[in-house]
Amino acid sequence: MFLSVFDVFKIGVGPSSSHTMGPMTAANRFLDLIASDEWPRPAGAEVAALKVSLHGSLAYTGIGHGTGRAVIIGLTGEAPDGVDPDRMDQIIEAVEASGKVEPAGHPAYGFKPDEDLVFDKKQPLPGHANGMRFSAFDHDGRLLLTTVYYSIGGGFVVTETELQRMKNASKSAGGQKVPYPFASAKEMLAMARSSGLTIAQMKRANEETVMAPADLDAGLDRLWDAMNGCIDRGLKQDGILPGGLKVRRRARSIHDKLNEEWRSNRANPLLANDWLSVYAMAVNEENAAGGRVVTAPTNGAAGVMPATIKYYLHFHPDADQNGIRDYLLTAAAVGGIIKHNASISGAEVGCQGEVGSASAMAAAGLAAVMGGSPEQIENAAEIALEHHLGMTCDPVAGLVQVPCIERNALGAVKAVTAASLALKGDGVHFVPLDAAIETMRQTGNDMSEKYKETSLGGLAVNVVEC
């Protein structure tokens, strides 16, 4: 089983990898399909207009998550990793004013968002909670092409055929041939013991089957630069977050107070937790505002890993760029196992799959750069994930703000605590990481849809009622 570090971590825009980046990517894929010869185009037929319907969780919380905006922007040809967040409002306004999208390399297509973008809460699509149907019509309104896409978490998008292929695939190593094809934590530890390599070294060897070492390092450095840039921007911004809840940004003011304490040398027994929290909150406030973030492994959980890396740089005297690379490689190895055997999607398994996975990945990465053995790293990931099991995804008003921003801060704190506990042991522990992952999968399957990113239960209804 091979999932690249650059599949686990993607540079994009907020507020949601599944509800923003995924739909934007799906729109890009549909444009590519229209322009291709991979569909039975009737002789002489020309696509003149487009329509999109959003289903399941995308319909229920799509407005708060910016899903409609993402579809519109994607249909103009903009991609998550390239669109300028500061231009997105202008792009939307232009489409609404003209009633058409004009992607590069295509003719103009009729698309009136008020009419042609439907949030369908009545008819979920069968494959996944995050379903979208894209349709193309000719000048006479005749349907030429329709395709269903599913946004399955972390910015990953698949067609119905691709989703079925994934479901039919056996839970075994396969696909890309790599030297260390571990599909479970048990296999990962066995390969580490037999090879004498660290988890980061095995992951590096796998990545280098598809890219040069220098390109891998440059890509990892770009990921951290984007994460760090998001922290820096989040610490400088102030004001009210968009969406109507009137949630005020707090990272900047907390950061100012921490710097004041730092300069005054006043004792603060909560210092490490405070820095972790402010870094995580800075990222997720930026995400909530639609800024540039890195899925880690999702946008809703994007603050946990940057916060713990920043913590590592802040408090560990031997921290360096190579350590950051090993952190990301180790975290990606654990994230790939979680995604392969369970899910990182809040719409599938609740927030245990988002912040829980992020905390497990962060704990593993931190334990690795603190000198942990593969067994201690696996233990750190298990502790962090175990103590997020059952966590629901219940965003108030469908916005990635409450409880998401603070939840990232606590996920980072749990990651550091888990790494610390694991490093004080010898790696021998009672609950294997694979068991925690399987428990998360089963718990997610049993969890009511009310608590899986639909904003139909939990805080999403009780805070409003209060």
N, C-alpha and C positions, 0 to 999 in steps of 0.2 A: 504494500500500500504506500503510495507516494503522493503527498499533497505538498506543493512547494510552499516555502515560507512566504512567497509573494502572492500565493492564493489565500493564505491565512490572513496576511496583513495587506490591505489595499489602501492606497491613498485616494480619498474621495471627499465628499461633502456631507454635512449633517442635514437633518437630525437622525436619520436611521439608515443602516445598511440594507435592511430588508425592505423598508417602506420608501426609501428615497433613492439610494444607489441602485438597488435591484430594479425598480421600475424604469429608471433612466437607462440602465443597461439593456433592459428588455426592449425599450423603444429603439435603441440603437440597433439591436439585433433584427427587429422587424424591418427597419429601413434597409439593412443589408440584404434581408431576404427579398424584399420588393425589387431591389436592383439586380438580383441574381437570376439565374436560370434554374433555380432549384424548386420551382413550383410550376404547376400546369397552367401557364398563362394562356388564355384564349387568344387566338390569332387576332392581331390588331388591337388588342385591349390595352388601355392605358389607365393606370391608377390616377384618380383625380381627387379622392377624398379619403380620410381616415377616421376611424372611430375606435374608442377604447372603453372597455368596462373593467371595473375593479371589483373584486369579490372577497368574501371572508374578512379576515383581519384588515386587509387593505381597504375595504369599504368602510369598516367600522371606525378605524383610527387613521385613515388615510389623510383626512384634512389636517389633523393635528401633526401628523408626521411629514407633511409636505409631499404626499404621494402624487397628487394631481399636478402640482408644480413640476415634480420630477419627470412625469410623463411628457408634459408639454416641452420642457427643456430638452429631454431626450429626443423628441420628434423633430427638433430643430437641428439635430446632429451633434449636440454637445454631449460629452461623456463625463462621468463622475470625476475622473482623475485630471481632466483638462479644463472644465468649466471654471470661470472666474466667479466665485461666490458673490462678489460685489456687482456683477452684471446680471444676475439671475432675475431680479425684479424687472429690469429693462426688457429682457427676453420675453418674459411672461406678458408684459404690457403690449409689446409689439404684436404678439400672436393674438391676444384678445382684441386688439384694435383692427387687425387685418382679417381675422378669421381664416388664417392659413399658416402653414409652416413651410419654411424654405430651407431644408437641409442642403449642405454642399453636395454637388454631384447629382441632385435630384431636381425634378420640376417642383413647382409649388403645389402643395396638397391642401385641399380645403380641410380645415379643422377649427371648429368653433367650440372652445372649451365648455361653454355653458350647455351646449347641445350634444357634443360628440364625446364628452368624457363623463361616464356614468359611474357613480358609486352604488353598486348593486348589493344591498344588504340581504336581499331575499334569496339569492341563488348562489350558494358557495360552489366552487369548482371542486371536483372530487379528489384531485391529486394532492393538494396541500392547502393550508389555511391562507396562504398569500398567492392568490390566483389572479391572472390578468388575461383578458382576451383582446387582441389587436385585430382589426378588420380593415380591409382596403376595398374601395368601391370605384367603379368607373364613372364617366360623366353622366350616365343615365341612372346612377344609384344602384347598379347591379353589383352584388357581392362578388369580388374576384378572389379574395384570399382571406382566410381567418386563421389565426394561430394563438394557442394558449401558452403562456409562460408562467412559471412559478418562481417566486423569489424565496429561496429556501434558507436564507440567513447568511450574514456576513458578506452580502453583496453578490452571492452566487445566484445565477439565474439558469433555469433549465426549461426545455420544452416538455410537453407531455411524454414524448418518446424517450427523451433523455432521463426523465424522472423514473419512468417504468424500467428503463435499463438499470438505473441505480438500485431500484428496489429488488430487481431480479438478481443482481450481482451477489455472489456469496461473500460472507464476511471472512475473506482471506486475502493475503497479499496478492497483488496483481497490478495490471496496468503497466506504467512506466517501469522499466527494468533498472533497479538501483541495487547497490551493494548491500544495503541494510533495509530490507523491505518490511519493517515491523508494522503490524496492524493492531497491536495491543500493547499495553504496558508490560505484560509478562514477556512478550517476544522482544520488546525493546531492551529489557534488563538482561535477558538471555544473550542477546547479540552483544551487548556491552561487555558482559563477562567473558564471552568467547573471544572477542576482538581486542579487549583491553583498552577500548576507546571510550571517551566520554560521550554522552548523548549529543552534545553539540558537534563533536567530531564526526559522529556517524551521520548526523543530519547534513553537515557540510559535505561529506563524501557523496551523499545522495544528490544534493543540489548541484554538485560539480559534474554530474553526468549530463546536465543540460546547459551548463554555462561555465565560463572560465572563472577561476578563483577571483581575479580582479573585478570582474563584473558582479560576482556575488557580493563581495565586500562593498562595492560602490552602491549596490542596491540596498543592502542592509543599512548603510550609512544614510541613504536617502530616506528610508523609513524613519530612522531616529531623528533626522533633521526635521521631517514633517511633524513628528510627535512633539519634539522640543519646541518647534515654532508655534504649535498650537498652544502649548503651555504658556509660552511667552506672551502670545496675543491675549490669551484668556486672563492673564494676570494684569494686563493693562486696560482692559475694557471695563466699562461701568454701565449702569442703567438697567432698564427693564427688558427682559427677554420677550420676543414676539410670541403671539398666540392667544393672548387674552387673559391668562392667569395672573398677569402682572407680577411674575416672579422676578425679584431683583437679583442681579448678579452680586455675589458675595466674595468671590475669589480675590479680587483686587484689594478690598478693604482688609480681609484677613491677612493677606500677604503683607500689606503695609504694617499691620500690627506685629506680625512675626519678625519683620526686619527691624522694627523698633526694639523689640525684645532682644534680638540678636546683638544689636549695637550696644545696648545697655548692659549686657551680660547678666540680666536677671535670670534667676533659676526658673525653668519651666519643665516640670516632670512630664508634660505631655508633648514636648517639643517634636519628637519624631512623628508622632501621630498627626500633629498639626500640619507639619510640612507635607506629609503624605496626602492628607485630606485636601489641602489647598491646591496642590498640583492636579489631583484628580478632578476637583471641582472646576478648575480653570479649563480643562479639556472639555468637560461635559457641558459647561456653559457655552463654550464656543460651538460645540455640536448642536446644542439647542437653538443657537442663533443661525444655524446653517453654514457654519464656517468650515474651513479645511481641516479634516481629521483623518486618522488612520483607523480602519476597522481592526479591532484588537480584542477578540475576533469579530466584534460587531461595533457599530457606532454607539449603540446604547450602553456598551461596556467599554468605550474607547479610552476612558481615563485611568483605568486600573494599572495597565502596564506602563504607560509613560510615567505615572506617579512613582511606581516602584523603581524604575530605571533612574529617575531623577533623585530619588532617595538614595540609591546605590552610589551615584556620583557625589551626592552631598555628604554622606556619612562614612563611606568606605575609603580609606586612604589609598588603596591600591587600584581604585576604579580607573578604567581607561577605555578607549574605543574598542579594543579587542574584546573586552569584557561585555560591552554592549552587544557586540555581534554574537558572542556566545549566548548571551541572555536571549536574544531574539530567536536564534536557532533552536535552543532548548525549549522555549515557550511554543514555538511553531510545531515541534515534534509532539508535544503534549496536546496542543490544539488539534492537530491532525488526527490523533487517536480518538479524541472526544467527538470530533465531527464524523469520523468514520463509523463509530459504534453507537452514537446517540445523536445529539443535535446541538447546534449553537444558536438556534432560532427561538426567540421568545414566543412566536406564534405557534411553535410546535410543542415546546416543553416548559414555557414560562421563563422567568428571569434566571432560574438556576442554570439555564443553558447559555445565558449571556454573561451576567456578572459572575455567576458561579464558575463558568469556564474560564473567563478572564482571570479570576483570582487564582484558579488552579495553575494556569499558564504562567502567571506572574510569580507565584510561589516557586514553581519549578525553575524559572529563569533566575530568580534571585538566589535560590539555593545553589544553583550551578556556579554563579560567579562568586559566591562566598566559599567555594571550595568543596561543595557537597559531592558525595559519591553518587553514581546513578541510583542506588537504592534510596539514599536520602532525598534525592530530587523527586523520585516517584512518590515517596512518603509525603513530601511537602505539597505536591499537587493533590494528593488524596485528602490530606487534612483540609485544605482550602475548599475543595469541591464538596466534601462531606458536609461541611457546615454552611453550605448554601442549598442543600437538597430541600426541595419543596417550595422554593421561593417563587412566588407568582409574578406575573408581568401585568401590572394593573395601573398603567399611566393615567393620571388625572387629566381629563379632557383630551385624551389621546395625544398628549404632548410629551416629548422626551425630556421632562423637567422634574416633575414630582411623581414618584420618589427617586427618579433615575440619577439625578446629579449627586445627591448625598449617598445613594446606594453605591456609586463608584468609589467614593471616599472610603466607605466601610469595606468594600471589596479589596481595596489596596491595603488597608490596615490588617485585614484577615490574611492576605497573602504574605505580608512580612511576618506576622505571628506564626503562620504555618511553616514558613521557611526556618524561622528561629527554632521552633519546636523540633522540626525534623533534623536540623543540624546538631542539636544536642543529644540526639539518639544515634543508633548505629545503622539505621535503615530498616531494621526488623520491626514490623508493625502488624496489627491485627487485621485491618481492612485493606485489601489491595485496591489500587487505583481503578483497575478494571471493574471491580465490584461496585465502586462508587459511580462509575460511568453508567453501568448497566442499571443501577438503581435510579439514576437521573432519568434514563430513557423510560423505564417503567413508570416512574412517578409522573413524567410528562404525559404519557399515554393515558394515565388515570385522571389527570387534572381536568377539571371542568373548563370548557371553552371560555367561560366568564373570566378566567384568570390567565388567559393566554393572548395578551395584546389586543383584546377587543374593547377594553375599557367598559365592560359590562358588569364588573364585580370588584370587590376589594376596595382599595383607597379611591378608585375611580368613581365609585358611587357614594361612598360614605363621607368623603371630604365635601362633596357637593351638597349632600343632604345636611351636613352640619352648618 
